[in-house]
Amino acid sequence: MKVSKGQLFVLFILLLWGCGIKKDNTPGKYTDYDRGNWYHHLGKLDSAFLMYNRYVDNADDTLKKGTAYRFMGDMQWEAGDLHGAEESATGAIRTLDTLNTEHHSELCFTYRLLGNINVDLQHYDEAINMYNKAMRFSTEDNFPLELMNDKAVALQKKGAYNKAIAIYDSVLQLKISNPSLFARILDNRATTKWRLNSSHPVLPEFWQALRIRTDSQYHRGLNASYAHLSDYYEKIKPDSALWYANKMLQQAYIIQSPADRLEAIDKLIKLDNAAASKKWYNQFKKLNDSLQLARDTTRNRFALIRYDSQKSKADNLALKSKVTTQRLWFYGLLGLAAIVIILLWSWYNKRKRRIKQAAELSIRDSKLKTSQKVHDVVANGLYGIMNELEHSEDIKRDPLLTRIESLYEKSRDISKEEMSFADDKDYDKQIHALLNEFTNEQTRVFVVGNQPVFWNKVTSVQKDQLLLILREIMTNMKKHSGATNVVVKCKEDNNSGTISYSDDGKGFPADIQYGNGLNNTVNRIQALNGEIIFGKSDKGGASIAIRFPLQSSKV
C-alpha cells in the first residue's frame, strides 16, 4: 500500500503528540494547549475544549492562556452558547496584559469576539464598544477595515442606517487590497442603503459584489450575495428572488453550513409555490430540529466540562482543607503539653503586661482627646481669627479681643474632661456667627434652615460636637476648596437631623487622605450615632451630608 506524504506527516505529528500524552505543562513538552490546538485542527471540538479548559486552570503563559480562553469562547459562540462564550472571552480579557504589545493581537481578536457575541445578543451599543476596543489593539493592516465593517453591521442591525453607510463610504475610499473584503463591504453597503430606502438604486453594487466573489470563488461571500439579492427581489420580482434563494441553498451545501441552509430553506418556503413550500417546510423543520439538537448537545458538553473542572477544583480545595485541618490537629495536640506549661509559666508576666498596656492605652487615649480638643478648639478658632484679619478691611478691636479672650479661656479649659463649646441659648445665632466668619469678598456662605425650631430638638452634647464639626468643615473649605459659593442646609427628616454642605470649589480628590481634622469629624459623628457622607456637588465641588438622630434637648 502506497503511503502519501500527507499521511506520513499526520503519523509524524501523532507520534510526537503521543510522546507527551501525560498532562504536563512544563517547558520542552507538549502541553494541554498544544493538544487543544491539535484536536481543534482535527475538528474534535469536545476534546479541544477539554484540553483548553485544563490548560487555563494550570497555565503559566498568560498569552497562551488568553488564547485558550478565546478559542473556548469561539467554540461556544459557534454552538450558540452566547453567555458561556461571553464568560470565556471575558476570562481572556482578564488574563491578557494591555501594556504588553505581544498580547495586542490576541486582545484585538477577543474584543472582536465579544462584539460578535453582543450582536447576537442584540446588545448593539455594547457590540460597537467592543469593536472600538478591538481597533485599538489591531496589529494587521487590513484588520481595522474588517472591524469597521463589523461596526457598520452592528449599526445596521440597530437601525442606524445613515451612520453605517457613512462608515462603509469611508472604508471604500481607502485602498482595499483584499477583493473578498472589498466585495463584502460593497455588498453590506448596498444592503444598508436598500434597508434605508427600498427604492435606492443598489442593484449595480449587488451585482459588482457578486461578480467579484464569483471570480475569486469566495464561497461564503457568494452565499451572502445570493441571500441579499433574494431579499432585494422578494417583492419586485418573486421569480428572481426564488432563483437566488435556490442558489443560496446550493452554496450553503458547498460551504457545509447548516445555518445558511436553514436560512435559504426559510426563503424558499415563502417564495416557492404551495406544493413545494410544504416540502421545504418539512425539510426546514427536520434541519432546524437537528441543528438545535446538535447545538444543545455541544453546549451541554461544554457546560459539563466546565462543571467537572470547577467541581474538581472544589474537591481539591476541600481535600487540601481537610489535610490542613488534620495536620493542625496533630501539631496542636503534639504541642498542647508544652503550650500549657508555657501558659502557666507566663500567665503572671502576661497579666502584668496587660495592666501596663491598659495604663498606656488610657494615657494615649487621654493624649488623643487632648490633641483633638487642641485641633478643634484652638487651631480652628485661631484660623477663623486669621481668616477675618486677612479678608476684613475694617477690624474692630473690641470684638476681636473678646474672641481672642474666649479662645484663651477655652484653651485653659482643655485639660478638663467636660467642657462645653456651645450655648443652648440662641444656638442658631452661634451657628450664624460661625458661618459668617468665613464670608468675605471671595466666598459667600448661604445658610438655609438655621432656625430655633430645628435646634430645639438637638441635645447639648450634639450641639457641642456639631459646632466643632461645622468649624472643621468650613476651615477645610477655606484652606483647600477655593470655593466662591457655599450652601449649608439644616432640616429634619423622619426624626433625624440632616446638615448638608455643598460648594463650587475643587471638590475632594479621588485619592482623598483623611487628616486629623477629617478623622476627628468622622469620629465625632460616629460618637453621636450618626453618619457622614463625602461626595461631589452638582457644581463639581465638595458635598458633605451629616445625619444624626434628633431628640428633645429639654429631656
C-alpha positions in Angstrom: 0.0 0.0 0.0 1.4 3.4 -1.0 1.6 6.0 1.7 1.2 9.6 0.7 3.3 12.5 2.1 0.2 13.9 3.9 -0.3 10.6 5.7 3.3 10.5 6.7 3.1 14.0 8.1 -0.1 13.1 10.2 1.6 9.9 11.5 4.7 12.0 12.5 2.6 14.6 14.4 0.7 11.8 16.2 4.0 10.2 17.2 5.2 13.4 18.6 1.9 14.0 20.4 1.9 10.5 21.9 5.3 11.1 23.5 3.7 13.8 25.6 0.5 12.1 26.4 0.8 12.9 30.1 -0.7 16.1 31.4 2.4 18.2 31.8 2.6 22.0 31.1 6.3 22.2 31.8 8.6 23.8 29.1 10.0 21.4 26.5 7.0 19.1 26.5 3.6 19.1 24.8 1.1 21.0 26.9 -2.7 20.8 27.1 -2.7 24.0 24.9 -0.8 22.1 22.2 -3.2 19.1 22.4 -6.1 21.5 22.3 -4.8 23.1 19.1 -4.3 19.6 17.6 -7.9 18.5 18.4 -9.2 21.8 17.2 -7.4 21.3 13.9 -9.0 17.8 13.6 -12.4 19.3 14.3 -12.8 17.4 17.6 -14.3 20.3 19.5 -15.2 18.5 22.7 -11.6 17.2 23.1 -10.2 20.6 22.1 -12.4 22.4 24.6 -11.4 19.9 27.4 -7.7 20.5 26.7 -8.1 24.3 26.6 -10.1 24.2 29.8 -7.4 22.1 31.5 -4.7 24.4 30.3 -6.3 27.6 31.6 -6.6 26.0 35.0 -2.9 25.4 35.2 -1.3 27.8 32.7 1.8 29.9 33.4 2.0 31.5 30.0 -0.6 34.4 30.1 -0.6 34.8 26.3 -1.4 31.2 25.6 -3.9 31.2 28.5 -5.7 34.2 27.0 -5.7 32.5 23.5 -7.1 29.3 25.0 -9.9 31.2 26.7 -10.6 32.9 23.3 -10.7 29.6 21.4 -13.1 28.3 24.0 -15.3 31.4 23.5 -15.2 30.9 19.7 -16.4 27.3 20.1 -19.2 28.3 22.5 -20.2 31.1 20.2 -20.4 28.8 17.2 -22.5 26.4 19.3 -24.9 29.2 20.2 -23.9 29.3 23.9 -23.6 33.1 23.9 -23.4 33.7 27.7 -20.8 30.9 28.0 -18.8 32.4 25.2 -19.0 35.8 26.8 -17.7 34.3 30.1 -14.7 32.7 28.3 -13.9 35.8 26.3 -14.0 37.9 29.5 -11.6 35.4 31.0 -9.2 36.1 28.1 -9.5 39.9 28.7 -8.7 39.5 32.4 -5.7 37.3 31.6 -4.1 39.4 28.8 -1.9 42.4 29.5 -2.9 45.6 27.6 0.6 47.0 28.2 2.3 44.0 26.6 2.5 44.6 22.8 2.8 40.8 22.2 -0.7 40.5 23.7 -2.3 43.2 21.5 -3.2 40.9 18.5 -5.0 38.5 20.9 -6.8 41.3 22.6 -8.0 42.5 19.2 -9.4 39.1 18.3 -11.0 38.7 21.7 -12.7 42.1 21.7 -14.0 41.3 18.2 -15.4 38.0 19.5 -17.1 39.9 22.3 -18.5 42.3 19.6 -19.9 39.4 17.6 -21.4 37.8 20.8 -23.2 41.1 21.7 -24.5 41.5 18.1 -26.1 38.0 18.5 -27.5 39.1 21.9 -28.8 42.2 20.2 -26.8 44.4 22.5 -25.7 46.6 19.7 -24.3 49.5 21.6 -22.1 47.2 23.6 -21.0 45.4 20.4 -19.9 48.7 18.9 -17.9 49.5 22.1 -16.2 46.1 21.8 -15.3 46.7 18.1 -13.9 50.1 19.0 -11.7 48.5 21.7 -10.6 45.8 19.2 -9.4 48.6 16.8 -7.2 50.0 19.5 -5.2 46.7 19.6 -5.2 45.8 15.9 -1.8 45.0 14.5 -2.6 43.9 11.0 -3.0 46.3 8.0 -6.4 45.1 6.8 -7.9 44.1 10.1 -9.1 47.6 11.1 -11.2 47.6 7.9 -12.7 44.2 8.9 -13.6 45.8 12.3 -15.1 48.9 10.7 -17.3 46.6 8.6 -18.3 44.7 11.8 -19.1 48.0 13.5 -21.2 49.1 10.5 -23.1 45.8 10.5 -24.0 46.4 14.2 -25.2 49.9 13.4 -27.3 48.5 10.5 -28.9 45.9 12.8 -29.5 48.7 15.3 -31.3 50.7 12.7 -28.7 53.5 12.5 -28.5 53.1 8.7 -27.0 56.5 7.9 -24.2 56.0 10.4 -23.5 52.6 8.9 -23.4 54.0 5.4 -21.0 56.7 6.5 -18.6 54.1 7.8 -18.9 52.0 4.6 -18.3 55.1 2.5 -15.2 56.0 4.4 -13.8 52.4 4.1 -14.5 52.2 0.4 -12.5 55.5 -0.2 -9.4 53.6 1.1 -7.3 51.2 -1.0 -8.5 47.7 -0.2 -6.1 45.1 -1.4 -8.3 42.1 -0.5 -11.0 41.6 -3.1 -13.2 39.5 -0.8 -13.2 42.2 1.8 -14.0 44.9 -0.8 -16.9 42.8 -2.1 -18.2 42.2 1.4 -18.1 45.9 2.3 -19.7 46.8 -1.1 -22.4 44.2 -0.6 -23.1 45.3 3.0 -23.3 49.0 2.0 -25.8 48.2 -0.7 -27.9 46.1 1.7 -27.9 49.0 4.2 -28.9 51.6 1.6 -31.7 49.3 0.5 -33.0 48.8 4.0 -32.9 52.6 4.5 -34.8 53.2 1.2 -36.0 50.2 -0.9 -36.2 52.4 -4.0 -32.5 53.2 -3.8 -30.6 52.0 -7.0 -28.4 49.5 -5.3 -28.6 46.6 -7.8 -25.4 47.5 -9.6 -23.5 47.3 -6.3 -25.1 43.9 -5.5 -24.0 42.6 -9.0 -20.5 44.1 -8.7 -20.0 42.3 -5.3 -21.4 39.1 -6.8 -19.1 39.3 -9.8 -16.0 39.8 -7.6 -17.0 36.9 -5.4 -17.6 34.7 -8.4 -14.2 35.5 -9.9 -12.4 34.8 -6.6 -14.5 31.7 -5.8 -15.2 33.1 -2.3 -18.0 30.7 -1.4 -19.1 32.2 1.9 -19.3 35.6 0.2 -21.4 34.1 -2.7 -23.8 32.8 -0.1 -24.3 36.3 1.4 -24.7 37.8 -2.1 -27.4 35.3 -3.0 -29.2 35.9 0.3 -29.2 39.7 -0.2 -30.3 39.5 -3.8 -33.1 37.2 -2.9 -34.3 39.7 -0.2 -34.0 42.5 -2.8 -36.1 40.8 -5.4 -38.7 39.3 -3.0 -41.4 42.0 -3.6 -40.5 43.3 -7.0 -39.6 40.1 -8.9 -40.5 37.0 -6.8 -39.2 34.6 -9.5 -35.7 36.1 -9.3 -35.9 36.0 -5.6 -36.7 32.3 -5.8 -33.8 31.7 -8.2 -31.4 33.4 -5.9 -32.8 31.5 -2.9 -32.1 28.2 -4.7 -28.6 29.4 -5.5 -28.1 30.3 -1.8 -29.2 26.8 -0.8 -26.7 25.2 -3.3 -23.9 27.4 -1.9 -24.8 26.5 1.7 -24.3 22.9 0.8 -20.9 23.7 -0.8 -19.7 25.5 2.4 -21.3 22.9 4.6 -23.2 25.5 6.7 -26.4 24.1 8.2 -27.4 27.6 9.5 -27.2 29.0 5.9 -29.2 26.1 4.6 -31.8 26.8 7.2 -32.0 30.4 6.1 -32.2 29.5 2.4 -35.0 27.0 3.0 -36.9 29.6 5.0 -36.7 31.9 2.0 -37.9 29.1 -0.3 -40.9 28.4 1.9 -42.0 32.0 1.4 -41.1 32.2 -2.3 -41.9 28.8 -3.9 -45.4 27.5 -4.9 -47.7 26.0 -2.3 -46.9 22.4 -3.2 -43.1 22.9 -3.0 -43.5 25.0 0.2 -44.8 22.0 2.0 -41.7 20.1 1.0 -39.5 22.9 2.1 -41.3 23.3 5.4 -40.7 19.6 6.2 -37.0 20.0 5.3 -36.8 23.2 7.4 -38.4 21.5 10.5 -36.1 18.5 10.2 -33.0 20.5 9.7 -33.9 23.0 12.4 -34.6 20.2 14.9 -31.3 18.5 14.0 -29.3 21.8 14.2 -30.9 22.7 17.5 -30.2 19.3 19.0 -26.6 19.4 17.8 -26.1 22.9 19.3 -27.8 21.8 22.6 -25.6 18.7 22.8 -22.5 20.7 22.2 -23.5 23.4 24.7 -24.3 20.7 27.3 -20.9 19.0 26.7 -19.0 22.3 27.1 -21.0 23.1 30.2 -20.3 19.6 31.6 -16.6 20.1 31.0 -16.7 23.4 32.8 -18.7 21.9 35.7 -16.4 18.9 36.1 -13.4 21.3 36.1 -15.0 23.6 38.7 -16.1 20.5 40.8 -12.6 19.1 40.6 -11.2 22.4 41.8 -13.7 22.5 44.7 -12.9 18.9 45.6 -9.2 19.6 45.6 -9.7 22.6 47.8 -11.8 20.6 50.1 -9.2 17.8 50.3 -6.4 20.4 50.9 -8.6 21.9 53.6 -9.2 18.5 55.2 -5.5 17.6 55.2 -4.6 21.0 56.6 -7.1 20.6 59.4 -5.8 17.2 60.3 -2.2 18.5 60.4 -3.3 21.4 62.6 -5.0 19.0 65.0 -1.9 16.8 65.0 0.5 19.6 65.7 -1.9 21.1 68.1 -2.2 18.0 70.2 1.6 17.4 70.0 2.3 20.9 71.3 -0.5 21.1 73.8 1.5 20.0 76.8 4.3 22.5 76.0 1.7 25.2 75.5 0.0 24.6 78.8 3.4 24.7 80.6 4.4 27.9 78.8 1.0 29.5 79.6 1.2 28.6 83.2 4.7 29.9 83.5 4.0 33.2 81.6 0.5 33.9 83.0 1.7 36.2 85.7 4.0 38.1 83.3 1.2 38.5 80.7 -1.1 39.8 83.4 1.4 42.4 84.3 1.9 43.4 80.7 -1.9 43.7 80.2 -2.2 46.0 83.2 0.7 48.1 81.8 -0.8 48.1 78.3 -4.2 49.2 79.7 -2.5 52.1 81.5 -0.5 53.1 78.4 -3.7 52.9 76.3 -5.6 55.1 78.8 -2.7 57.6 78.7 -2.7 57.5 74.9 -6.5 58.0 74.7 -6.2 60.9 77.0 -3.5 62.4 74.8 -5.5 61.8 71.7 -8.6 63.5 73.2 -6.4 66.5 74.3 -4.9 66.7 70.8 -8.3 66.6 69.3 -9.5 69.4 71.5 -6.5 71.5 70.7 -7.1 71.0 67.0 -10.8 71.7 67.1 -10.8 74.5 69.6 -7.5 76.3 69.4 -6.3 75.6 65.8 -9.7 76.1 64.1 -10.6 79.1 66.3 -7.2 80.7 65.6 -7.6 80.0 61.8 -11.0 81.8 61.9 -9.4 84.9 63.5 -6.6 84.8 60.9 -9.2 84.5 58.1 -11.0 87.6 59.4 -7.8 89.6 59.7 -6.8 88.6 56.2 -10.1 89.5 54.4 -11.7 92.2 56.6 -10.6 95.8 55.8 -12.3 97.2 58.9 -11.2 95.4 62.0 -13.0 96.2 65.2 -10.6 95.9 68.1 -13.1 95.1 71.0 -14.9 92.1 69.3 -11.6 90.7 68.2 -10.1 91.0 71.7 -13.3 89.3 73.0 -12.9 86.4 70.6 -9.2 86.0 71.5 -10.0 86.1 75.2 -12.7 83.4 74.6 -10.2 81.3 72.7 -7.7 81.8 75.6 -10.3 80.7 78.2 -11.2 77.6 76.1 -7.6 76.6 75.7 -7.1 76.8 79.5 -10.1 74.5 80.0 -8.9 71.9 77.5 -7.4 69.8 80.4 -10.9 69.4 81.9 -12.8 66.3 80.8 -16.1 68.0 80.4 -16.2 71.3 78.5 -19.0 72.9 76.5 -18.3 74.9 73.4 -22.0 75.7 72.6 -24.6 77.7 74.5 -28.1 76.2 74.3 -29.5 79.7 74.2 -29.5 81.4 70.8 -27.7 78.4 69.3 -28.9 79.4 65.8 -27.1 82.7 66.3 -23.9 80.9 67.2 -24.1 78.9 64.0 -24.8 82.0 62.0 -21.8 83.8 63.6 -19.6 80.8 63.0 -20.5 80.6 59.3 -20.4 84.3 58.9 -16.7 84.2 59.9 -15.9 82.6 56.6 -17.9 85.1 54.4 -15.8 87.6 52.5 -15.3 89.1 49.1 -14.1 85.8 47.7 -16.5 83.4 49.4 -20.2 83.7 50.0 -21.9 81.5 52.6 -25.6 80.8 52.3 -27.5 79.2 55.3 -30.9 77.5 55.0 -33.0 76.1 57.9 -30.9 77.5 60.7 -33.9 78.1 63.0 -34.6 77.6 66.7 -37.3 75.1 65.9 -34.7 72.7 64.4 -32.0 73.2 67.1 -34.6 72.8 70.0 -34.6 69.1 69.1 -30.8 68.8 69.3 -29.2 67.9 72.7 -26.5 70.0 74.3 -23.9 67.2 73.6 -24.9 67.1 70.0 -24.7 70.9 69.7 -21.2 70.9 71.2 -20.0 68.4 68.6 -21.8 69.9 65.6 -20.3 73.3 66.3 -16.8 71.8 66.2 -17.7 69.7 63.1 -19.0 72.7 61.2 -16.0 74.8 62.1 -13.7 72.0 60.9 -15.7 71.7 57.6 -15.6 75.4 57.0 -11.9 75.6 57.9 -11.1 72.9 55.4 -13.2 74.7 52.8 -11.2 77.9 53.3 -7.9 76.1 53.2 -8.4 73.8 50.2 -11.5 74.2 48.1 -11.2 77.7 46.5 -15.0 77.8 46.6 -16.8 81.1 45.8 -20.3 79.9 47.0 -21.1 77.7 49.9 -24.5 76.4 51.0 -25.3 74.9 54.4 -28.8 73.4 54.9 -30.4 72.2 58.1 -33.5 70.1 58.0 -35.5 67.5 59.9 -36.5 64.2 58.3 -38.1 61.2 60.0 -37.0 62.2 63.5 -33.4 62.6 62.2 -31.5 65.8 61.7 -29.6 66.4 58.5 -26.9 69.1 57.8 -25.9 69.3 54.2 -22.9 71.2 52.9 -22.0 71.9 49.3 -19.7 74.3 47.4 -18.5 75.0 43.9 -14.8 74.5 44.6 -12.3 71.9 43.6 -14.1 69.0 45.3 -12.4 66.1 47.1 -9.6 64.4 45.2 -10.1 60.8 44.0 -7.5 59.5 46.4 -8.6 61.6 49.4 -6.5 61.1 52.5 -8.1 61.9 55.9 -6.0 64.2 58.1 -6.5 64.8 61.8 -9.4 67.2 61.1 -11.5 64.9 58.9 -10.7 61.9 61.2 -11.9 63.9 64.2 -15.0 64.9 62.2 -15.9 61.3 61.4 -15.2 60.1 65.0 -17.5 62.9 66.4 -20.3 61.9 64.1 -20.0 58.2 64.9 -20.0 59.1 68.6 -23.4 60.8 68.0 -24.7 57.5 66.4 -24.8 59.4 63.1 -23.3 59.1 59.7 -21.3 61.4 57.4 -21.1 61.0 53.6 -18.5 62.8 51.4 -19.3 63.3 47.8 -19.4 65.6 44.8 -21.9 68.5 44.5 -23.9 69.3 41.3 -21.5 72.3 40.8 -18.5 69.9 40.7 -17.3 70.9 44.2 -17.4 69.1 47.5 -20.6 67.8 49.2 -21.0 66.6 52.8 -24.1 65.1 54.3 -24.3 64.7 58.1 -27.2 62.8 59.6 -27.9 62.2 63.3 -30.8 61.2 65.5 -33.0 64.0 66.9 -34.4 64.2 70.4 -35.8 67.0 72.6 -33.0 69.0 74.1 -35.2 69.6 77.2 -35.4 65.9 78.1 
